[in-house]
Amino acid sequence: MRDYKSFINAYHRIKRSFLSKEKAGKLPELSEIVWSIIVGIPPVPADEYSLPEAQDIAIDQRIAIYKAIFVELNKDQPEEFIDQGLSIYDAAAKLARQLYRTVIL
């Protein structure tokens, strides 16, 4: 239950911050998303895990938050726009994983 509350708090925290309504109708910037993931924005429950795969779980949690907010902010946009944005988030997750494994580890 604690993880659920931490995850929802992270969602609200990031939604109030730089993913504001000003971003509606704009595709995400790949480099901004990758940077945010690498530096750990927003803090997510997996940041506290002591599992070998904790970093991958944290990336997945951050991407889930970013995607949910993107869809929410762009609910009036065409489906193709939403799909394109979600693809950028998927690419950011993949790139963040690669960077983490090659540079940080």
Stockholm file with secondary structure:
# STOCKHOLM 1.0

chainA/1-105         MRDYKSFINAYHRIKRSFLSKEKAGKLPELSEIVWSIIVGIPPVPADEYSLPEAQDIAIDQRIAIYKAIFVELNKDQPEEFIDQGLSIYDAAAKLARQLYRTVIL
#=GR chainA/1-105 SS CHHHHHHHHHHHHHHHTTSCGGGTTSCCCHHHHHHHHHHTCSCCGGGGCCSTTHHHHHHHHHHHHHHHHHHHHTTTSCHHHHHHHHHHHHHHHHHHHHHIIIIIC
#=GC SS_cons         CHHHHHHHHHHHHHHHTTSCGGGTTSCCCHHHHHHHHHHTCSCCGGGGCCSTTHHHHHHHHHHHHHHHHHHHHTTTSCHHHHHHHHHHHHHHHHHHHHHIIIIIC
//
